[in-house]
């Protein structure tokens, strides 16, 4: 099966994956929904208007019929006979069998007022106008004392014509209106979604440009607030992705540098050990004195490798937020012991420890805290001349214990202060010679380990500004309530 070796992954460009198709679908839904709602609203309004007109005309007709009917009923009861019809109404007087006795008004109406006796009785009992079945009339029936019936009616032909006229006018107006609304929706759809389409295309162009989004989304055509907010959200997302990508690159670069530096540091002792092993195989170390010197050198290189590996393992553990021991620790004893262990033999370096105040207890790992101060003092011994003096000062400021490691050497250049805590970073190409005329074997991890240990104890390690020499300051949280003040007592270890 053929494959594309080393080729970039193909992008999915099918019909269902483009922003244009999604926008077209969205715009069509908006347009169809708008047209549907508008059409239903217009038709409902027209039907309501037609029904309202029909109802109002029927009410008007019923009022006219009732008014004329009541006048004639009063006249008949008073014996004045059947009055002439008014307001387009017609009236007939029927006997108790439905026979015509007399009529008044429009003959077209009176000819259609032939009702059965049952209908006459039922309508008379209702006392309100009713529609005549199969005829465009509204009629009201009244029962007289002599048993006869008065029927008053009015034609609804004009009312029905008015309603039909209104419906025709509505139909003539509605069809062009809906067509105009459809065109307006189409035009508005293109205009309103143009900015959204540009936004989607810009996002796609940025996504397809490179693996790391460096561009930003812009809305060029008079954006509305919602689109501006969407563009801002996209740009915020792109910034976060770009920042995350930069952090990943930096982490990868730091990892490569760390691996390279660790390999370089391990290569030196391994080369020495391998060289002595080869000399031993070739028989070049038969002299007991030379063999003893070689074994001593192998031992020193082995100790150096073990120390380097332990420091790397410690950094790995601390980077995974592994909790160190949390026992009560007296910082005064830690500082004094660290100074005693770091005090050089055979050199003119001067180290002393000053403890201000009687109570300096924290929760932590005694061995790691002593290692931290020892690393800071080792940095002084490795990078300052022999006549340099250094001081470890312990004090209490508020609820924080402060450990200052100060020397009067040449100090740390401003440009290097931000990098001194990086793994395997060395600010000088060489180091001053030790008592045996060999450079101090600094591994470039002392300050890195110190900063990691202090941070694991909830403290901070930084460089303070100083007119001369280097000034490292450790700040650790105090354990419980403290008594006394900074100036209560003062002890000095020369």
C-alpha positions as CSV (number, residue, x, y, z in Angstrom):
1,X,0.0,0.0,0.0
2,X,1.6,3.3,-1.0
3,X,2.1,5.8,1.8
4,X,3.3,9.4,1.9
5,X,6.5,9.2,3.9
6,X,7.3,12.3,5.8
7,X,4.4,14.2,4.2
8,X,2.2,16.6,6.1
9,X,-1.2,15.3,7.2
10,X,-3.9,16.0,4.7
11,X,-6.6,18.4,5.7
12,X,-10.2,17.3,5.5
13,X,-11.8,19.5,2.8
14,X,-15.1,17.7,2.1
15,X,-18.3,19.5,1.6
16,X,-19.3,19.1,5.2
17,X,-16.2,20.7,6.6
18,X,-16.0,24.3,5.2
19,X,-17.2,27.4,7.0
20,X,-19.1,28.5,3.9
21,X,-21.4,25.5,4.0
22,X,-22.1,26.0,7.7
23,X,-22.8,29.7,7.2
24,X,-25.1,29.0,4.2
25,X,-27.0,26.5,6.3
26,X,-27.3,28.9,9.2
27,X,-28.3,31.8,7.0
28,X,-30.9,29.7,5.2
29,X,-32.4,28.6,8.5
30,X,-32.6,32.2,9.6
31,X,-34.2,33.3,6.4
32,X,-36.7,30.5,6.3
33,X,-37.6,31.0,9.9
34,X,-38.0,34.7,9.4
35,X,-40.2,34.2,6.3
36,X,-42.3,31.5,8.1
37,X,-42.9,33.6,11.2
38,X,-43.6,36.7,9.1
39,X,-46.0,34.9,6.7
40,X,-47.9,33.3,9.6
41,X,-48.0,36.7,11.3
42,X,-49.3,38.5,8.3
43,X,-51.9,35.8,7.5
44,X,-53.0,35.7,11.1
45,X,-53.4,39.5,11.1
46,X,-55.5,39.4,7.9
47,X,-57.7,36.7,9.2
48,X,-58.2,38.6,12.4
49,X,-59.0,41.7,10.5
50,X,-61.6,39.9,8.3
51,X,-63.2,38.2,11.3
52,X,-63.3,41.4,13.3
53,X,-65.0,43.3,10.4
54,X,-67.5,40.5,9.9
55,X,-68.3,40.4,13.6
56,X,-68.6,44.2,13.8
57,X,-70.9,44.3,10.7
58,X,-73.0,41.5,12.2
59,X,-73.3,43.5,15.5
60,X,-74.4,46.6,13.5
61,X,-77.0,44.6,11.6
62,X,-78.3,43.0,14.7
63,X,-78.6,46.3,16.4
64,X,-80.6,47.8,13.5
65,X,-82.8,44.7,13.3
66,X,-83.5,44.8,17.0
67,X,-84.2,48.5,17.0
68,X,-86.8,48.3,14.1
69,X,-88.3,45.1,15.5
70,X,-88.9,46.6,19.0
71,X,-90.5,49.7,17.5
72,X,-92.9,47.6,15.4
73,X,-93.8,45.3,18.3
74,X,-94.7,48.4,20.5
75,X,-96.8,49.8,17.7
76,X,-98.6,46.5,17.1
77,X,-99.3,46.1,20.8
78,X,-100.7,49.6,20.8
79,X,-102.9,48.9,17.9
80,X,-101.3,51.2,15.5
81,X,-100.6,48.6,12.9
82,X,-97.4,47.6,11.1
83,X,-95.0,50.6,10.8
84,X,-93.0,51.2,7.6
85,X,-89.5,49.6,7.6
86,X,-86.4,51.7,8.1
87,X,-82.6,51.3,7.8
88,X,-83.0,48.7,5.0
89,X,-85.0,46.4,7.1
90,X,-88.1,44.4,6.1
91,X,-90.9,43.1,8.2
92,X,-93.8,40.6,7.9
93,X,-96.7,39.8,10.1
94,X,-97.6,36.1,10.2
95,X,-100.5,34.3,11.8
96,X,-100.1,31.4,14.2
97,X,-99.8,29.0,11.3
98,X,-97.2,31.0,9.5
99,X,-99.5,32.6,7.0
100,X,-98.7,36.1,5.7
101,X,-101.0,38.8,7.1
102,X,-99.0,41.9,6.1
103,X,-95.5,43.1,5.1
104,X,-93.5,46.3,5.1
105,X,-90.1,47.3,3.6
106,X,-87.9,45.8,0.9
107,X,-89.9,43.2,-1.0
108,X,-86.7,41.1,-1.7
109,X,-86.4,40.6,2.0
110,X,-90.1,40.0,2.8
111,X,-90.3,37.3,0.1
112,X,-87.6,35.3,1.8
113,X,-89.2,35.5,5.3
114,X,-91.1,32.2,5.1
115,X,-90.5,30.3,8.3
116,X,-92.1,27.3,9.8
117,X,-94.2,27.4,13.0
118,X,-91.5,25.6,14.9
119,X,-88.9,28.1,13.8
120,X,-91.2,31.0,14.7
121,X,-91.7,29.6,18.2
122,X,-88.0,28.8,18.8
123,X,-86.8,32.2,17.5
124,X,-89.4,34.0,19.5
125,X,-88.3,32.3,22.6
126,X,-84.6,33.2,22.0
127,X,-85.4,37.0,21.7
128,X,-82.3,37.8,19.6
129,X,-81.5,38.1,15.9
130,X,-80.5,34.9,14.1
131,X,-79.2,34.0,10.6
132,X,-81.8,32.6,8.3
133,X,-80.6,29.2,6.9
134,X,-79.6,29.4,3.2
135,X,-80.4,33.1,2.9
136,X,-78.3,36.2,3.4
137,X,-80.5,37.5,6.2
138,X,-80.5,38.3,9.9
139,X,-83.9,38.1,11.4
140,X,-85.7,38.5,14.8
141,X,-89.1,37.1,15.7
142,X,-91.6,38.4,18.2
143,X,-94.8,36.7,19.5
144,X,-97.8,39.0,19.8
145,X,-100.7,38.5,22.3
146,X,-103.2,37.5,19.6
147,X,-100.9,34.6,18.6
148,X,-99.4,36.2,15.5
149,X,-95.7,36.6,14.9
150,X,-93.7,39.6,13.8
151,X,-90.5,38.9,11.8
152,X,-88.0,41.7,11.2
153,X,-85.0,41.1,9.0
154,X,-82.2,42.8,7.2
155,X,-80.0,41.7,4.3
156,X,-76.3,40.8,4.9
157,X,-75.3,40.8,1.3
158,X,-73.5,44.2,1.7
159,X,-71.7,43.0,4.8
160,X,-70.5,39.9,3.1
161,X,-69.4,41.9,0.1
162,X,-67.4,44.2,2.4
163,X,-65.6,41.3,4.0
164,X,-64.9,39.7,0.6
165,X,-63.6,43.1,-0.6
166,X,-61.3,43.3,2.4
167,X,-60.0,39.7,1.8
168,X,-59.3,40.5,-1.8
169,X,-57.4,43.7,-0.9
170,X,-55.4,41.8,1.7
171,X,-54.6,39.1,-0.8
172,X,-53.4,41.6,-3.4
173,X,-51.2,43.3,-0.8
174,X,-50.0,40.1,1.0
175,X,-48.5,38.3,-2.0
176,X,-46.2,41.2,-3.0
177,X,-45.5,41.9,0.6
178,X,-44.3,38.3,1.2
179,X,-42.2,38.4,-2.0
180,X,-40.7,41.7,-0.8
181,X,-40.0,40.3,2.6
182,X,-38.3,37.3,1.0
183,X,-36.0,39.6,-1.1
184,X,-35.3,41.7,2.0
185,X,-34.5,38.6,4.1
186,X,-32.1,37.4,1.4
187,X,-30.4,40.8,1.1
188,X,-30.3,41.2,4.9
189,X,-29.0,37.6,5.2
190,X,-26.0,38.4,3.0
191,X,-25.4,41.7,4.6
192,X,-25.7,40.6,8.2
193,X,-23.7,37.4,7.8
194,X,-21.0,38.9,5.7
195,X,-19.0,39.9,8.8
196,X,-19.5,36.4,10.3
197,X,-18.4,34.8,7.1
198,X,-15.3,36.9,7.1
199,X,-14.7,36.0,10.7
200,X,-15.0,32.3,9.9
201,X,-12.7,32.5,6.8
202,X,-10.1,34.4,8.8
203,X,-10.2,31.8,11.5
204,X,-9.8,29.0,8.9
205,X,-7.0,30.9,7.2
206,X,-5.1,31.3,10.5
207,X,-5.7,27.6,11.4
208,X,-4.4,26.4,8.0
209,X,-1.5,28.9,7.9
210,X,0.7,27.2,10.4
211,X,0.6,24.9,13.4
212,X,1.1,28.0,15.7
213,X,-1.5,30.7,15.2
214,X,0.3,34.0,14.9
215,X,-2.5,36.0,13.1
216,X,-5.6,37.6,14.6
217,X,-9.2,37.6,13.5
218,X,-10.6,40.9,12.1
219,X,-14.1,42.0,11.2
220,X,-13.8,44.5,8.4
221,X,-17.4,45.4,7.5
222,X,-19.2,47.4,10.1
223,X,-19.3,44.7,12.8
224,X,-22.2,44.5,15.3
225,X,-21.5,44.1,19.0
226,X,-22.1,40.3,19.0
227,X,-19.5,39.8,16.2
228,X,-17.0,42.1,17.9
229,X,-17.4,40.0,21.0
230,X,-17.0,36.8,19.0
231,X,-13.9,38.2,17.3
232,X,-12.5,39.2,20.7
233,X,-13.2,35.7,22.0
234,X,-11.4,34.1,19.0
235,X,-8.4,36.4,19.4
236,X,-8.2,35.6,23.1
237,X,-8.3,31.9,22.3
238,X,-5.6,32.4,19.7
239,X,-3.4,34.3,22.1
240,X,-3.8,31.5,24.7
241,X,-2.9,28.9,22.1
242,X,0.1,30.9,21.0
243,X,1.2,31.3,24.6
244,X,0.7,27.6,25.3
245,X,2.7,26.8,22.2
246,X,5.5,29.2,23.3
247,X,5.5,27.5,26.7
248,X,5.7,24.1,25.1
249,X,8.6,25.2,22.9
250,X,10.4,26.7,25.9
251,X,9.8,23.6,28.0
252,X,11.1,21.4,25.1
253,X,14.1,23.7,24.7
254,X,14.8,23.6,28.4
255,X,14.5,19.8,28.4
256,X,16.9,19.4,25.5
257,X,19.4,21.8,27.1
258,X,19.1,20.0,30.4
259,X,19.7,16.6,28.8
260,X,22.6,18.0,26.8
261,X,24.2,19.6,29.9
262,X,23.6,16.5,32.0
263,X,25.2,14.4,29.3
264,X,28.2,16.7,29.1
265,X,28.6,16.7,32.9
266,X,28.4,12.9,33.0
267,X,30.8,12.5,30.1
268,X,33.8,14.0,31.9
269,X,33.8,11.6,34.9
270,X,32.9,8.7,32.7
271,X,35.8,9.5,30.4
272,X,38.2,9.6,33.3
273,X,36.9,6.3,34.7
274,X,37.1,4.7,31.3
275,X,40.6,6.0,30.8
276,X,41.8,4.5,34.1
277,X,40.1,1.2,33.4
278,X,41.9,1.0,30.1
279,X,45.2,1.8,31.7
280,X,44.6,-1.0,34.2
281,X,43.8,-3.5,31.4
282,X,47.0,-2.5,29.6
283,X,49.0,-3.0,32.8
284,X,50.1,0.6,33.1
285,X,49.0,0.8,36.7
286,X,51.2,-2.0,38.1
287,X,53.0,0.5,40.4
288,X,51.0,0.5,43.7
289,X,51.4,4.2,44.1
290,X,50.0,5.0,40.6
291,X,47.3,2.4,41.2
292,X,46.3,4.1,44.4
293,X,46.2,7.6,42.8
294,X,44.1,6.2,39.9
295,X,41.6,4.5,42.3
296,X,41.4,7.8,44.3
297,X,40.6,9.7,41.1
298,X,38.0,7.1,40.1
299,X,36.5,7.4,43.5
300,X,36.2,11.2,43.2
301,X,34.7,11.0,39.7
302,X,32.2,8.4,40.9
303,X,31.2,10.6,43.9
304,X,30.8,13.4,41.4
305,X,28.5,11.4,39.2
306,X,26.5,10.1,42.1
307,X,26.0,13.6,43.4
308,X,25.0,14.9,40.0
309,X,22.4,12.1,39.6
310,X,21.0,12.7,43.1
311,X,20.6,16.3,42.3
312,X,18.8,15.5,39.1
313,X,16.5,13.1,40.8
314,X,15.8,15.6,43.5
315,X,14.8,18.2,40.9
316,X,12.6,15.7,39.2
317,X,10.8,14.8,42.4
318,X,10.3,18.5,43.3
319,X,9.0,19.3,39.8
320,X,6.3,16.7,40.4
321,X,5.3,18.5,43.6
322,X,6.6,15.7,45.8
323,X,6.3,16.7,49.5
324,X,9.4,16.8,51.5
325,X,9.6,15.9,55.2
326,X,7.7,18.4,57.4
327,X,9.4,18.0,60.8
328,X,10.1,20.9,63.2
329,X,13.6,22.2,62.3
330,X,15.8,24.7,64.1
331,X,17.2,27.0,61.5
332,X,19.9,28.3,63.8
333,X,21.4,24.8,64.1
334,X,21.0,24.3,60.3
335,X,22.9,27.5,59.5
336,X,25.7,26.8,62.0
337,X,26.2,23.3,60.8
338,X,26.1,24.4,57.1
339,X,28.8,27.0,57.8
340,X,31.0,24.5,59.7
341,X,30.7,21.9,56.9
342,X,31.4,24.5,54.2
343,X,34.3,26.2,55.9
344,X,37.3,25.6,53.6
345,X,40.6,24.2,54.8
346,X,43.8,25.7,53.6
347,X,42.3,28.8,52.0
348,X,41.8,32.4,53.1
349,X,38.0,32.4,52.7
350,X,36.3,33.6,55.8
351,X,32.8,32.3,56.7
352,X,30.8,33.2,59.7
353,X,27.2,32.8,60.9
354,X,25.1,35.4,62.7
355,X,21.8,34.4,64.4
356,X,19.5,37.2,65.5
357,X,16.8,36.2,68.0
358,X,16.4,32.9,70.0
359,X,13.5,31.2,68.1
360,X,13.9,30.1,64.5
361,X,11.8,27.0,63.9
362,X,10.2,26.0,60.6
363,X,8.4,22.8,59.3
364,X,10.6,21.1,56.8
365,X,13.4,18.7,55.8
366,X,16.6,19.4,57.9
367,X,18.9,17.7,55.4
368,X,17.6,19.6,52.4
369,X,17.6,22.9,54.1
370,X,21.2,22.4,55.2
371,X,22.0,21.4,51.6
372,X,20.5,24.6,50.3
373,X,22.6,26.8,52.5
374,X,25.6,24.7,51.7
375,X,25.0,25.1,48.0
376,X,24.9,28.9,48.5
377,X,28.2,28.8,50.4
378,X,29.7,26.5,47.8
379,X,28.8,29.1,45.2
380,X,30.7,31.7,47.1
381,X,33.8,29.4,47.4
382,X,33.7,28.5,43.7
383,X,33.3,31.9,42.2
384,X,35.1,34.4,44.5
385,X,38.8,35.0,45.3
386,X,40.5,33.4,48.3
387,X,40.5,36.5,50.4
388,X,36.7,36.8,50.2
389,X,34.6,36.7,53.3
390,X,31.0,35.6,53.5
391,X,28.3,35.8,56.2
392,X,25.2,33.7,56.8
393,X,22.7,35.9,58.8
394,X,19.5,34.5,60.3
395,X,16.7,36.8,61.4
396,X,12.9,36.9,61.9
397,X,10.8,39.5,60.1
398,X,7.1,39.3,61.0
399,X,6.1,35.7,60.4
400,X,9.0,34.9,58.0
401,X,12.5,33.6,58.7
402,X,15.1,35.4,56.6
403,X,18.4,33.8,55.8
404,X,20.9,36.1,54.1
405,X,24.1,34.8,52.5
406,X,26.3,37.8,51.7
407,X,29.8,37.9,50.4
408,X,32.2,40.8,49.6
409,X,33.3,39.4,46.2
410,X,32.9,40.8,42.8
411,X,29.2,40.1,42.8
412,X,26.9,38.9,40.0
413,X,26.5,41.0,36.8
414,X,23.0,42.4,36.3
415,X,22.6,40.6,33.0
416,X,23.2,37.2,34.6
417,X,21.0,37.5,37.7
418,X,17.9,36.2,36.0
419,X,19.7,33.0,34.8
420,X,21.7,32.0,37.9
421,X,19.0,29.6,39.0
422,X,18.8,27.8,35.6
423,X,20.2,24.2,35.6
424,X,23.9,23.9,34.5
425,X,24.2,27.6,34.1
426,X,27.7,29.0,34.8
427,X,28.4,32.7,34.6
428,X,32.2,32.3,34.3
429,X,34.2,30.2,31.9
430,X,36.4,29.0,34.8
431,X,36.5,28.9,38.5
432,X,39.2,29.9,41.0
433,X,41.6,27.1,42.0
434,X,41.0,25.1,45.2
435,X,43.6,24.2,47.8
436,X,45.0,21.4,45.7
437,X,45.4,23.7,42.7
438,X,42.4,22.2,40.9
439,X,39.2,24.1,40.0
440,X,36.2,23.5,42.2
441,X,34.1,20.9,40.7
442,X,30.9,22.8,40.5
443,X,28.1,21.0,38.6
444,X,25.9,24.0,37.7
445,X,23.0,22.6,39.8
446,X,23.7,24.1,43.2
447,X,21.5,27.2,42.9
448,X,18.9,25.3,40.9
449,X,18.5,22.7,43.7
450,X,18.5,25.4,46.4
451,X,15.7,27.4,44.7
452,X,13.6,24.2,44.2
453,X,14.1,23.1,47.9
454,X,13.1,26.6,49.2
455,X,10.1,26.7,47.0
456,X,9.0,23.2,48.2
457,X,9.1,24.6,51.7
458,X,6.8,27.4,50.8
459,X,9.5,30.0,50.7
460,X,11.4,32.1,48.1
461,X,15.0,32.5,47.1
462,X,16.2,35.6,45.3
463,X,19.1,37.9,44.7
464,X,19.0,41.3,46.6
465,X,20.7,44.4,45.2
466,X,24.1,45.0,46.7
467,X,26.8,47.6,46.2
468,X,29.5,44.9,46.5
469,X,29.4,41.1,46.3
470,X,26.4,38.8,46.0
471,X,23.5,38.8,48.4
472,X,21.2,35.8,48.3
473,X,18.0,35.9,50.5
474,X,15.9,33.0,51.6
475,X,12.5,33.6,53.1
476,X,10.7,30.8,54.9
477,X,7.3,30.8,56.8
478,X,7.7,30.5,60.6
479,X,6.3,27.5,62.5
480,X,3.6,28.5,65.0
481,X,3.8,31.5,67.3
482,X,7.2,33.1,67.8
483,X,8.4,35.0,70.9
484,X,10.9,37.8,71.1
485,X,12.1,40.2,68.5
486,X,14.9,40.3,66.0
487,X,17.2,42.2,68.3
488,X,16.5,40.2,71.4
489,X,19.7,38.2,71.3
490,X,22.6,38.0,68.9
491,X,24.9,35.0,68.5
492,X,27.9,34.9,66.2
493,X,29.8,31.8,65.0
494,X,33.3,32.9,63.7
